Amino acid sequence: MSRDELIAWLRLLSLEFSANKLRALLERFGDPEGVLRADAAALREVSGIREVDVVAIENASRAPVSMPALLESGEVQLLVAGVSNEYPHSLEALSDPPPALFVWGTLQERDRFAVSVVGTRTPSAYGRMVAERFTRDLCAAGLTIISGGALGIDTVAHRTALEANGRTIAIVGSGLGSLYPAENRALFRRIAESGGAVVSEYPWDATPDAWRFPVRNRLIAAWGLGTLVVEAPEASGALITARLAADCGREVFAVPGSIDNPKSKGCHALIKDGAALVDSVEDILNALKIQSEPRERTMSLPILTEIQEKLLSALDLEPRHVDALARQVGLPVHTAQAELTMLEMHGLARRMPGGAFVRVL
């Protein structure tokens, strides 16, 4: 992306329009530069655009822009939906996916195999212990840990993932230039520098206003294959995330606690509403139908050919027949069979009955 394109995106995102309103503008005018060049009459034709929005766009098109140093250096990237290959496709399950994301660090293809871990900002000793145990075991199974970077359970999940040499992604409720909470800024840097990522849909200097966090929670809910609520009172943002996950068709898991602990009442309410009660990581892996291998077999990943990379990307957690895989990647069946056998030898795929294969994490 050129510098001029980045500046146009910074101007457009500074308007703080909803994701759906931004998408409507981009569909009508093609890109941020087209939106900012559009005349008032054309802008008024876009559904949902009010007169105050027209004035805001006109002002933004003339406003000076300061390019953040991390963005200019490439340490932070702006990923655009439908354009950037690294943009997480799992967010397409949302009715309002963000048109662009600021990413400090690195996203990988394997991050679609993730579990979101959320909970109270003031956990008990039991809650911390449980969050550590589940996070460590999820990392050992090869899953990426998603959380919101907040104090409490979020912080425990991120730190434990790093200590376990796993992958973790923090989706924050402020701009990357105004990271919140301040106490976790060193943690955020550690996540980014360790190969994980800190992600925000908000303008660079957006402050951590209270309304941003429930909106942000939809990204945490949609990103992972499921959401694990470790410990949460009845009025908790973690419950918002869990319900958003269910709305996206994701699995919801809740850890039970003492009936006398008010911080467990939210988890108990989720279980009553149909969330899966879990007391070990095997409950989560079984619900997600994940085939995992011992971690020591995959400590160093093999170098794959381009064909093998395509087949690996086509593999999923559900068994897929070799014929379907061959059609998807445009290979003769016998070639696909041979390459899948190589992936199986590398410990990245597993042969199932009936000529099907699954991905191994």
C-alpha angles and dihedrals in degrees: 000000000000123000091250090053091050091051090050090052091049090052093048095046091048087069089072092217118166117268091251093050091050090049091052091052093047092048090052099043103025103232141008093273089055091050093049092047095048117112122239094256093055092046091053089058092065113098113251096016112130129197090257088055091053091054091047092052092049091050092047092053089062100036119113114247128209111208110224111239094230091053093047092050093049094242086118120041132200109223116201122205112247092011110056115066090211094058106117109253091200088076089067086081087074123091087223110032113178112258091221139016131202108223123192106192129004136317119202134199089246090063090085084074095071142129123211114226116199141159148128124335089227106047126180121239087263091053092051092048092049093046090051093048096048093043093050092048093046090052090049088055089056098253124142116237116229122193142144104255093240125139117271123026093005091057093045090052095049095045094046091050090053092047089050091051089244131135123264136179125199116205105197133203097225139047119288088244091058103039118189136239096033090209089066100049091102088049091051091052090049091051092051095045094046092062098268126103145242110212135193135171091196130096114278097260098031110146121231096260115176094244093060097067100063088046090049090050092073089067092052089048096049099040099066132060086240144352124241117203108200103179128348138155121230093267101050137134087225089069090053089054091048093051091047088052091054090049088055091052093253125141118259120209127186131191114221121228141178115315087225094056112091088201089067097051093088092054091048090051090052091051090051088051093054106275114144114259108227131187099168138028089249088070089058095043092049093049090050091044090233119171106207131187128206108282095234090067092062103036091115115034118221123241107257131203120243090257091051091050090053092050092046090053090049093052118092140179092271117072113263124193118242091239092059092046091050092052092048095054096034099245134135109259094243091053092048090049092054094047092047088053088055090051088050090053089051089054093244099109136034127211114232130193116286099031096296130135135203131197117253117217 
